[in-house]
Amino acid sequence: MEKIIDDILAAGEVETPAGEKIPLHSAISREEGNLLLDLIRNDPSICKTLEIGCAYGLSSLFIAAGLAGRPAAHHTIIDPFQHTSWKGVGIHNLKRAGFEAFTLVGKKSEFALPEILENGEEAFDLVFIDGFHTFDHTLVDCFYATRLLRPGGYLVVDDVSMPSIRKVLDYLLLYPCYSFAGATTTTRPMPLKKRTVHSMLGVLPQKFRDKVFNRSLLHNMESEVQSMVALKKTAPDMRSWSWFSGNF
Ligand SMILES: C[S@@+](CC[C@H](N)C(=O)[O-])C[C@H]1O[C@@H](n2cnc3c(N)ncnc32)[C@H](O)[C@@H]1O
């Protein structure tokens, strides 16, 4: 499994089932893949995984590599464009890697997730979100993911450096049922304006800064942006119907 990942990343291209070579794009990086791989490898209870957004299958391959050798493993993939835009390459790669324990749901996540939830809450050990990247779409994906994850399971979200997705993650971190479980970072020079604000905040008392940026990812950002973030669902989601936290 990892040989196929290495080959694809080294070549920077993928192959369609018909043998056509295509430049690799839109895929998670090796560092991001290793975050997924390590989470799964370090927790043998992770067997049922769900992924939104497969593309050429890099994230699917890392997840499958983590699941390898677990008899109860099953990976569910939601991607409406796997057989059109992505020419079936993602699932072709999984099959080439000898991983058959997967189901492809060829629908948009906003239609697929409610149907999956109807089959039962808390049915997954890990949910990975890398689909349509608007704020509201990511929030919808995370709403269903929170219902579909069992306590002790992980929610992993990619492209958190995008403001739309960071905003969703900052909000989710306020849920009592979630705690931060890890992240990859991409080092990027901070824009001058942001750097100035940051250095000004540095002179403020720690207590004040903690209040302003309470539990916000921004607080830990320094000059790096988190590209993939993992949250652990540490407890059932017991928020009342009137729960809201505006502090994000
Ligand atoms: C950034 S790519 C995913 C990359 C992939 N995770 C990887 O590591 O190779 C985004 C994916 O989201 C899928 N997508 C777009 N709109 C979607 C929707 N409404 N529901 C689910 N997936 C969607 C696209 O077809 C594409 O495969």
The ligand as a Tripos MOL2 file, in Angstrom:
@<TRIPOS>MOLECULE
LIG
   27    29     1     0     0
SMALL
NO_CHARGES

@<TRIPOS>ATOM
      1 C1         -9.4170   18.4170   -2.6300 C.3       1 LIG1
      2 S1        -10.2360   17.1210   -3.4620 S.3       1 LIG1
      3 C2         -9.9680   15.7450   -2.3900 C.3       1 LIG1
      4 C3         -8.5430   15.2590   -2.3680 C.3       1 LIG1
      5 C4         -8.3840   13.8990   -1.7360 C.3       1 LIG1
      6 N1         -8.8400   13.8910   -0.3710 N.3       1 LIG1
      7 C5         -6.9400   13.4570   -1.7900 C.2       1 LIG1
      8 O1         -6.2180   13.5090   -0.7850 O.co2     1 LIG1
      9 O2         -6.5020   13.0420   -2.8550 O.co2     1 LIG1
     10 C6        -11.9380   17.5100   -3.1800 C.3       1 LIG1
     11 C7        -12.9050   16.4010   -3.5280 C.3       1 LIG1
     12 O3        -14.2040   16.7780   -3.0970 O.3       1 LIG1
     13 C8        -15.1350   16.2420   -4.0370 C.3       1 LIG1
     14 N2        -16.3900   16.9930   -3.8990 N.ar      1 LIG1
     15 C9        -16.7580   18.1430   -4.4920 C.ar      1 LIG1
     16 N3        -18.0100   18.4950   -4.1380 N.ar      1 LIG1
     17 C10       -18.4450   17.5430   -3.2870 C.ar      1 LIG1
     18 C11       -19.6680   17.3210   -2.5790 C.ar      1 LIG1
     19 N4        -20.6890   18.1650   -2.6680 N.pl3     1 LIG1
     20 N5        -19.7400   16.2270   -1.7960 N.ar      1 LIG1
     21 C12       -18.7080   15.3710   -1.6710 C.ar      1 LIG1
     22 N6        -17.5350   15.5150   -2.3340 N.ar      1 LIG1
     23 C13       -17.4020   16.5870   -3.1220 C.ar      1 LIG1
     24 C14       -14.4290   16.3900   -5.3650 C.3       1 LIG1
     25 O4        -14.9630   15.5230   -6.3510 O.3       1 LIG1
     26 C15       -12.9990   16.0580   -5.0000 C.3       1 LIG1
     27 O5        -12.7580   14.6970   -5.1470 O.3       1 LIG1
@<TRIPOS>BOND
     1     1     2 1
     2     2     3 1
     3     2    10 1
     4     3     4 1
     5     4     5 1
     6     5     6 1
     7     5     7 1
     8     7     8 2
     9     7     9 1
    10    10    11 1
    11    11    12 1
    12    11    26 1
    13    12    13 1
    14    13    14 1
    15    13    24 1
    16    14    15 ar
    17    14    23 ar
    18    15    16 ar
    19    16    17 ar
    20    17    18 ar
    21    17    23 ar
    22    18    19 1
    23    18    20 ar
    24    20    21 ar
    25    21    22 ar
    26    22    23 ar
    27    24    25 1
    28    24    26 1
    29    26    27 1
@<TRIPOS>SUBSTRUCTURE
     1 LIG1         1 GROUP 0 **** ****
